[in-house]
Amino acid sequence: MAEAGGVAAGQLRALIERIERLEEEKQTIAADIREVYAEAKATGFDAKVMRQVVRLRKQDAAERQEHEAILDLYMHALGMVPEPAGEDG
């Protein structure tokens, strides 16, 4: 392997080419995912909500519950959720 400045040029080139191939695959997969969301939208599903569901399914139950509790706290603090009757705000 030819070395330039202590770097194995062949190994570096191979790694860069692998990254480039994976980036191309990532773009193809992203396009496929967009097509699925478009199909879902065309059949009446809300793609934005579906994206949230996909994101939530990636979280474990404890992480999801913590996120929901913080969201609820923030929404109450901003007056976005009405206080239950009989409580002072």
Buried (B, 14 or more C-beta within 10 A) or exposed (E): EEEEEEEEEEEEEEEEEEEEEEEEEEEEEEEEEEEEBEEBEEEEEEBEEBEEEEEEEEEEEEEBEEEEEEEEEEEEEEEEEEEEEEEEE
